[in-house]
Each structure stands twice: as structure tokens, then as C-alpha cells.
Amino acid sequence: MKKLVYIVIISFLVAMSSCSNNRNTNVETMPPLVVEIPAELQNEPEVVKFIRASEKSINEFANKVEKLYIENPELLNKEAEEMSMVEKLKVMKVAGEMAIAFGEFSLHYAEMNTKIENYEEALDEKQIAAMTTVGYAFEKRMKLLEERLEEIKSLQ
């Protein structure tokens, strides 16, 4: 009996994921973050490579989270008590996807902080100041993502 329940749940989740990927929405996603690399850092290929990798990671994370919000609008404002069993399963699926996206981003973020500390030891004061402006760009993107998610929730 337990085996049958697991098979039904897995089949349902697979069916939901294939349906939700085809959902047509009229909500536009945020444009990708493009960090302008300060002149002081352009001659540091390792730093430039790091900034581009960080930029890519932040964009992927933002896109995943934003997509999850756009594709699941009916679940954003419901309390658990108001949800059907199907909706609760969908919330579990979405929560799992968000946890995976956050986990991937967190790993890169921790690596990013370590590399910044290492780079700061090898850079001069102007380069460190330039690196700080890059950090502000990343922080600004995360703030914009928070605002965007609130905007998406308010559209529902």
C-alpha cells in the first residue's frame, strides 16, 4: 500500500512539473544583472572571471526564484489550512525547488566571500574600493529581487 502511495505522489509531481513548465504568463522577468567592471580591476583576469561567475550565479538564482513565484501565483497568498492536498503537495515541490536554488546560490556565495577576502589581500586600495562597488551591485540586485517578488505577490 505504501508503495502505491509513493508511486501516485511521484506520478503526480511529475505531471505537475510538466504542466507548470508550459504555463503561459504575462508577467515579465527582471533583466539580467550586468556588472560594470571598474577600470581598476580590468587588468586582473582572475578577478574579472570571478565577477562574471558571481554575476551568472546571482542571475540564475534570481531567475529561478522569480520563475517559481510567477508559475505558482495561486499558492502565494493561501494559508496551509485553506489548501487542498494537491496544493500542499505542490507547495512541497516548490519549496524543494526553492531550497535547491538557495542551496546552490549559498554555496557560491560562501565561495564568493572567501575569494573576495583572498583578492583583497593581493589588491591595492583603489582595486579594493572598486571591488566594493561590485559587491554593492550584487547587494542591489538581491534587494531588487525582494522588491520584485513583493510586486509579483501583489499582482495576484
C-alpha positions as CSV (number, residue, x, y, z in Angstrom):
1,M,0.0,0.0,0.0
2,K,2.8,2.5,0.9
3,K,4.5,1.7,-2.4
4,L,1.3,2.6,-4.3
5,V,1.0,5.9,-2.4
6,Y,4.6,6.8,-3.3
7,I,4.1,5.9,-6.9
8,V,0.9,8.1,-7.1
9,I,2.7,11.0,-5.4
10,I,5.7,10.8,-7.7
11,S,3.5,10.5,-10.8
12,F,1.5,13.5,-9.6
13,L,4.6,15.6,-9.1
14,V,6.0,14.7,-12.5
15,A,2.7,15.6,-14.1
16,M,2.6,18.9,-12.2
17,S,6.1,19.8,-13.2
18,S,5.4,19.2,-16.9
19,C,2.2,21.2,-16.7
20,S,3.7,24.2,-14.8
21,N,6.6,24.5,-17.3
22,N,4.1,25.1,-20.1
23,R,2.1,27.7,-18.3
24,N,1.9,30.9,-20.2
25,T,2.2,34.0,-18.0
26,N,2.1,37.7,-18.9
27,V,4.5,38.7,-16.2
28,E,7.9,39.8,-17.4
29,T,11.0,38.7,-15.6
30,M,13.7,41.1,-14.4
31,P,16.6,41.8,-16.9
32,P,19.8,40.0,-16.0
33,L,22.3,41.8,-13.8
34,V,25.3,43.0,-15.8
35,V,28.1,44.3,-13.6
36,E,30.3,47.1,-15.0
37,I,33.8,46.1,-14.1
38,P,35.7,49.1,-12.8
39,A,38.8,50.1,-14.7
40,E,41.0,49.3,-11.7
41,L,40.0,45.7,-11.9
42,Q,40.0,45.1,-15.7
43,N,43.7,44.1,-15.7
44,E,43.1,41.3,-13.1
45,P,41.8,38.4,-15.2
46,E,41.2,36.2,-12.1
47,V,39.1,38.9,-10.5
48,V,37.2,39.6,-13.8
49,K,36.5,35.8,-14.1
50,F,35.3,35.7,-10.5
51,I,33.0,38.7,-11.0
52,R,31.4,37.2,-14.2
53,A,30.9,33.8,-12.4
54,S,29.3,35.6,-9.5
55,E,27.1,37.6,-11.8
56,K,26.0,34.4,-13.5
57,S,25.2,32.7,-10.2
58,I,23.2,35.6,-8.9
59,N,21.2,35.8,-12.2
60,E,20.5,32.1,-12.2
61,F,19.3,32.3,-8.6
62,A,17.1,35.3,-9.2
63,N,15.6,33.8,-12.3
64,K,14.8,30.5,-10.5
65,V,13.1,32.2,-7.6
66,E,11.2,34.7,-9.8
67,K,10.1,31.9,-12.1
68,L,8.8,29.9,-9.1
69,Y,6.7,32.9,-7.9
70,I,5.4,33.6,-11.4
71,E,4.4,30.0,-12.1
72,N,2.7,29.4,-8.8
73,P,0.6,32.6,-8.1
74,E,-2.3,30.7,-6.6
75,L,-0.2,29.5,-3.7
76,L,1.4,32.7,-2.7
77,N,-1.4,34.1,-0.5
78,K,-3.0,30.9,0.8
79,E,-2.8,29.7,4.3
80,A,-2.0,26.0,4.8
81,E,-5.4,25.3,6.3
82,E,-7.0,26.7,3.1
83,M,-5.1,24.4,0.7
84,S,-6.2,21.1,-0.7
85,M,-3.9,18.1,-0.5
86,V,-2.9,18.7,-4.2
87,E,-2.0,22.3,-3.4
88,K,0.0,21.2,-0.3
89,L,2.0,18.7,-2.5
90,K,2.6,21.5,-5.0
91,V,3.9,23.7,-2.2
92,M,6.2,20.9,-1.1
93,K,7.5,20.6,-4.7
94,V,8.0,24.4,-5.0
95,A,9.6,24.6,-1.6
96,G,12.0,21.8,-2.6
97,E,12.9,23.6,-5.8
98,M,13.5,26.9,-3.9
99,A,15.6,25.1,-1.3
100,I,17.8,23.6,-4.1
101,A,18.2,27.0,-5.8
102,F,19.0,28.7,-2.5
103,G,21.5,25.9,-1.6
104,E,23.3,26.3,-5.0
105,F,23.4,30.0,-4.5
106,S,24.6,29.8,-0.9
107,L,27.5,27.6,-1.9
108,H,28.6,30.1,-4.5
109,Y,28.0,33.0,-2.1
110,A,30.2,31.4,0.6
111,E,32.9,30.7,-2.0
112,M,32.5,34.3,-3.3
113,N,33.1,35.8,0.2
114,T,36.2,33.6,0.7
115,K,37.6,34.7,-2.7
116,I,36.9,38.4,-2.0
117,E,38.9,38.1,1.2
118,N,41.8,36.5,-0.7
119,Y,41.6,39.0,-3.5
120,E,41.6,41.9,-1.1
121,E,44.9,40.7,0.3
122,A,46.5,40.9,-3.2
123,L,44.9,44.2,-4.4
124,D,45.8,47.8,-3.8
125,E,43.5,50.3,-2.2
126,K,42.0,51.5,-5.4
127,Q,41.3,47.9,-6.5
128,I,39.7,47.1,-3.2
129,A,37.5,50.2,-3.5
130,A,36.5,49.0,-7.0
131,M,35.7,45.5,-5.7
132,T,33.5,47.1,-3.0
133,T,31.4,48.8,-5.7
134,V,31.0,45.3,-7.4
135,G,29.7,44.0,-4.0
136,Y,27.2,46.8,-3.8
137,A,25.9,45.9,-7.3
138,F,25.3,42.3,-6.1
139,E,23.6,43.6,-2.9
140,K,21.4,45.9,-5.0
141,R,20.4,43.0,-7.2
142,M,19.2,41.0,-4.3
143,K,17.2,44.0,-2.9
144,L,15.6,44.4,-6.3
145,L,14.7,40.7,-6.3
146,E,13.0,41.1,-3.0
147,E,11.0,44.1,-4.3
148,R,10.2,42.2,-7.5
149,L,8.8,39.2,-5.5
150,E,6.6,41.5,-3.5
151,E,5.4,43.1,-6.7
152,I,4.6,39.6,-8.2
153,K,2.7,38.7,-5.0
154,S,0.7,41.9,-5.1
155,L,-0.4,41.2,-8.7
156,Q,-2.2,38.0,-7.6
